[in-house]
């Protein structure tokens, strides 16, 4: 997804915070807006995270199309209404159209990786490599859904990640030797909000037996 504006960590945190506040009506709009910003974060790091971002744009576009559809858009206002609508109309496993619930599930799985990776980076010293943090987060999250070839490629690609200081400069617009405490807290906030959003969404999918949608 081409980005004309830099990654806005305040915006993504605000979207996730609002998303997390109403567990009974999880806003698809807020989820999409948060994810658009998160993709900018990974775009800042080049092609290293292509195993995460390769099809994020297409999935966001699918969800936006459903949300903006004149006929069914209202049914995609929240995750709950989306699941109810697709279940009622036998669309959850349809081969004729991408299921919104299944599409979001792929984004949902990547959100767990994002949360764990950013939290681990927040604990590092400025000149520490971020590759090990990425590999650790990947192995405990997305790796379980990827075939061996992608796992191997992803693991090798992570060696190309910058150190913590360079990551902050690229993604957060920081300066060398800048306010480390501020950026650390910002990353912690983002990681915690992402984790909460993941857990809330995961429970909804678990309650509806949708965590294993093909």
C-alpha positions in Angstrom: 0.0 0.0 0.0 1.6 3.3 -1.1 1.9 5.7 1.7 1.9 9.5 1.2 2.0 10.3 4.9 4.4 8.9 7.6 3.4 6.3 10.1 1.2 8.0 12.8 1.6 6.1 16.0 -0.8 8.4 17.8 -3.5 7.7 15.3 -3.1 3.9 15.5 -3.1 4.0 19.3 -6.2 6.1 19.3 -8.0 3.8 16.9 -7.0 0.7 18.9 -8.0 2.3 22.2 -11.5 3.2 20.8 -11.8 -0.3 19.3 -11.0 -1.9 22.6 -13.5 0.2 24.5 -16.7 -1.3 23.2 -16.3 -5.1 23.3 -19.9 -5.7 22.4 -19.7 -3.8 19.2 -16.1 -4.0 17.7 -15.9 -1.4 15.0 -14.6 -2.6 11.7 -13.9 1.0 10.6 -11.5 1.5 13.6 -9.8 -1.9 12.9 -9.2 -1.0 9.3 -7.9 2.5 10.1 -5.5 1.0 12.7 -4.3 -1.5 10.2 -3.6 1.0 7.5 -1.3 2.8 9.9 0.4 -0.4 11.0 1.1 -1.3 7.4 2.9 2.1 7.1 5.1 1.0 10.0 6.2 -2.1 8.2 6.6 -0.2 4.9 9.1 2.0 6.6 11.3 -1.1 7.0 11.3 -2.0 3.4 10.7 -5.5 2.0 11.9 -7.4 5.1 8.4 -7.8 6.3 6.8 -8.9 3.0 5.8 -12.1 4.7 3.5 -10.0 6.8 2.4 -7.2 4.4 2.3 -9.0 1.1 -1.4 -9.3 1.0 -2.5 -6.9 3.8 -3.5 -4.3 1.3 -5.8 -6.7 -0.6 -7.4 -7.8 2.6 -8.0 -4.2 3.8 -9.5 -3.5 0.4 -11.9 -6.4 0.6 -13.2 -5.3 4.0 -13.5 -1.7 2.9 -15.5 -2.8 -0.2 -18.0 -4.7 2.0 -18.2 -1.9 4.5 -19.0 0.6 1.7 -21.4 -1.6 -0.2 -24.8 0.0 -0.5 -26.6 -3.3 0.0 -24.7 -4.9 2.9 -22.5 -2.1 4.3 -24.5 -1.8 7.5 -24.0 -5.5 8.2 -20.3 -4.8 8.3 -20.3 -2.0 10.8 -19.0 -4.2 13.6 -17.2 -7.6 13.7 -20.2 -9.0 15.5 -22.7 -7.9 12.8 -20.3 -9.1 10.1 -20.1 -12.6 11.5 -23.8 -12.8 12.1 -24.6 -11.6 8.5 -22.1 -14.0 6.9 -23.2 -16.9 9.1 -26.9 -16.3 8.3 -26.2 -16.1 4.6 -23.8 -19.1 4.4 -20.9 -16.8 3.4 -18.3 -17.8 6.0 -16.9 -20.5 3.9 -18.1 -19.4 0.5 -15.9 -20.0 -2.5 -17.8 -17.4 -4.6 -16.7 -14.4 -2.6 -14.0 -13.8 0.1 -15.5 -14.0 3.5 -15.1 -10.9 5.5 -14.6 -12.9 8.7 -12.0 -15.1 7.1 -10.3 -12.1 5.6 -10.1 -10.3 8.9 -8.8 -13.5 10.6 -5.6 -13.2 8.5 -5.1 -9.7 9.6 -5.9 -10.7 13.2 -3.1 -13.3 13.2 -0.6 -10.8 12.0 -1.7 -8.4 14.8 -0.4 -10.8 17.4 3.0 -10.8 15.7 3.0 -7.0 15.6 2.2 -6.8 19.3 4.9 -9.2 20.4 7.6 -7.8 18.1 7.1 -4.2 19.1 7.0 -5.1 22.8 10.3 -7.0 22.4 11.9 -4.1 20.6 10.8 -1.7 23.4 13.1 -3.7 25.8 16.2 -3.4 23.7 19.2 -1.1 23.9 19.6 1.5 21.1 22.3 -0.4 19.2 20.8 -3.9 19.7 19.7 -5.8 16.6 15.9 -6.2 16.2 16.2 -9.3 14.1 16.2 -11.8 17.1 13.1 -10.0 18.5 11.3 -10.4 15.2 12.3 -14.1 14.9 11.1 -14.8 18.4 7.8 -13.1 17.8 7.3 -14.8 14.5 8.0 -18.3 15.8 5.4 -17.9 18.5 2.7 -16.4 16.2 2.6 -16.4 12.4 5.0 -19.3 11.8 2.4 -21.8 12.8 0.2 -20.7 9.8 3.0 -20.7 7.2 4.6 -23.5 5.2 8.2 -24.3 5.7 9.4 -22.3 2.7 7.8 -19.1 3.9 9.1 -19.7 7.5 12.6 -20.1 6.2 12.5 -17.1 3.9 11.0 -15.0 6.7 13.7 -16.1 9.2 16.5 -15.1 6.8 14.9 -11.8 5.9 14.8 -10.7 9.5 18.6 -10.6 9.5 18.2 -7.4 7.4 16.3 -5.5 10.1 17.9 -2.4 11.5 19.0 -1.9 15.1 16.6 -0.4 17.5 17.8 3.2 17.1 17.5 3.0 13.3 14.1 1.4 13.5 12.9 4.3 15.6 14.3 6.8 13.2 12.7 5.1 10.2 9.3 4.3 11.7 8.7 6.9 14.4 10.6 9.8 12.9 13.0 9.8 15.8 16.5 11.3 16.0 19.8 9.6 16.8 20.2 9.9 20.6 16.7 11.2 20.9 14.3 10.7 23.9 14.7 7.0 24.4 12.3 6.9 27.3 9.6 8.5 25.2 9.9 6.1 22.3 10.1 3.2 24.7 6.8 4.1 26.3 5.2 4.8 22.9 6.2 1.3 21.8 4.9 -0.2 25.0 1.6 1.6 24.6 1.2 0.4 21.0 2.1 -3.2 21.9 -0.3 -3.3 24.8 -3.2 -1.8 22.8 -2.5 -4.2 20.0 -2.4 -7.2 22.4 -5.7 -6.1 23.9 -7.3 -5.8 20.5 -6.0 -9.2 19.5 -7.3 -10.8 22.7 -10.8 -9.2 22.3 -11.0 -10.2 18.7 -9.7 -13.7 19.4 -12.4 -14.3 22.0 -15.1 -13.2 19.6 -13.8 -15.7 17.0 -13.3 -18.4 19.5 -16.9 -17.9 20.8 -18.2 -18.3 17.3 -15.9 -21.3 16.4 -14.2 -19.3 13.7 -10.5 -19.5 14.6 -9.9 -22.3 12.1 -11.7 -20.8 9.1 -9.9 -22.2 6.0 
